[in-house]
């Protein structure tokens, strides 16, 4: 069974709006390494649609992009992508699959079938999966910014505190810090 790892950009005040993070070669290399280490990606429908609207065009070369972004896009194109959605069933982007029905059993089956692990990149979906006790690790890229707005990490709350064990903290040149935590059992 593979681990489910939640990874997201977050500001010091908890904002997870993707436009608030620092975008440079080093931050993209961080997420490319995470993607390389996992066997599949997992998103909610909204995140999938945001990704689908841009990255396939970059991978095809239809959208101009620097080498680090193109590398990410090409690798993402080949990676299996799973989407939790009850409102959409057609996912034409290469290697995209729907997880419908019971969320807990669908994601557990994905974890069981993916020994290299699954990388989760959707905040609202992470909240639901954390409530179900399915997230094993957290890889936050904490940016040295205070956004002053939302959406925020776990803004819908959790039924109890999640105790985490620090695995590593790695500063990046841009001032962001890559934080790796494992859920304490």
N, C-alpha and C positions, 0 to 999 in steps of 0.2 A: 504494500500500500504506500502510495506517495503522500507527501505532506501537502497541505493547502497553505500557501503563503500569501498573505495580504500585503500588497505593496502599493504605495501611493505617495505623491508629492504632498507635503503639508507645510503650512507656514507656522511660525511660532505661536500664533493665536488659534491654530487648528483649522484654518481655511484649506479646503481641498479643491478649490476652483483651479482647474488646470492652467489658467492664464496667469496665475500668481507665482508659479515656480520659475526658477532661473533655467533658461534653456541654453545650454552650450554643449560642446563636444563631450566634456567630462560627465555631465548629468545624463546625456544620451548613452554614453558608454556604460554607465552604471546600470541603466535599465536594459541595455542590450545584453550585458552579462547575466542579469537575472533571467531574462527570457531564454538565453542559451542554456541555463542550468535547469530549466523546467521542461516538462513534456507537453504541456498544454496551457492555454490562456483561458481565463474565465471572467466573463463580464455580464453585467445586466444589459438590458436592451438599449437604454439611453447611451451608455458608454460605448457599446458596440456600434451604434449608429453614428456616433461622433467619430470613432476610429475608421469606420467603413467609408465615411465621406471624404477622407483625405489620404490615408496610407496606401490603399491599392494604386492610386494614381501616382504616388511617389515611387512605389515599387516598379511600375510599368515605365517610368521615366516621363510620364505626361505632365508631371508637376516638378518644377525646378527645386532642387534640394542639395545641401552640402553632403559630402560623403558619409558623415556619421548618420545623418537622417536616412539616406538611401540604404545604408547597411541595415539599419533598424527595420525599414519598410520591407526589404527583401526577405529578411529572416521572419518577420511577422507574417508575411504572405504564406510562407511554407508551414508555419506553426499551426497545429490544431487549435481552433478557437471555439469555445463553448459559450452559449448565450442563454441566460435564464430569462424567459419571456413567456407571459401568458397571453400577450396581445399580438404577437407576430410569430409566424411559423416558417416563413421563407427567408433564408439567409444565404444569398448567392455568393458572398465573398468566399474565395478559395478556402477550403478546409474548415468551414464554419458549420456548427451543429447546434441544435436547440436542445435545451434541457427543460422539458415541460413536466407537468404533474407535480408530485410531491418533491419539494425543494430538498429536504434532508436526504431522502433516499437517492435522488438524482445526483446530488453532489457527492455523496458517499460512494456511489457506484463509479463516478468519474475518478475520485481519489484512488479507489481500489484498482482501477484499470490503468492508472498512470503512475508507474513506479518512480519516474523521474520527478514527479510532483506537478502541482498545478499552481499557476501564478494568477492570483485574483487582483483585479485592478478597478473595482467599482465600490465607491463608498457606501451607497445604500445597500447594495447586495452584501457587503462585508458586515454591515450591522445585522442583517437577517441571519447570516451564517454564523456570526459570533454568538448570537442568541441561541443557536442550535449546537454550539460547542464544536463546530467543524473547523475553525481556523487553528492551525498549528504554530505558524510563525508569522512575524510581522517584519516587513522591511520598509521602513519609512525613510524618505529623503526629506529631511527637515530643512527648510529654507530660511535664511536670516531675514525674514520679512514679517511685518504685522499687517495683515490685509484689512482688518477692520470690518469684514463682511463675511458672509457664508457663501456656499454651504460649508459646514464645518464637520470635522471628523466625529462620528457618532452623535450627531445632533439630535437623533431620535432617542438617545439614551440606551442603556443596557440595564438588565434587571439586577446586576451586581458588578462589583469591581473585578476586573481581569488582572490577575497578578502575572507579571511577565519577568522573564530572566534575560538579562542582557548578554548577548553573544558577542557583539562588537559595536564599536562606534568609530566611524572613519570620516575625518574631515576632508572636504573637497576644497580645491583652490578657490572656488567661487564663494565660499563661506557656508555652504550647505553641509549638513552632517548626515551620513548614511548610517542609520540606526537599525541594528538587527536584533530582534527579540524573539524568544521562544516562549510559548505559553507555559507557565509553571503548572505542573500537575499535582 
